[in-house]
Amino acid sequence: MAGSRSTFGKRQKERARQEKQAEKAQKKAQRKAQAQVPVAPERKDLVVTYNEEGQPEGFDFHDF
């Protein structure tokens, strides 16, 4: 039965290939799910500042 050994080896190799492929597909699905979750930027409340005359000053680039 020399032929059965090579068949058994081929089956093992194919099973290992399928398992590896399934693991890769699972990892890909996890990465895709993580990429779909939007990361909300940190919200920063704007503070209105007033000049000496009591008039509100405009916002600067760094205020946003």
Secondary structure, DSSP 8 states (H G I E B T S, - for coil): -HHHHHHHHHHHHHHHHHHHHHHHHHHHHHHHHHHHS------------B-TTS-B----GGG-
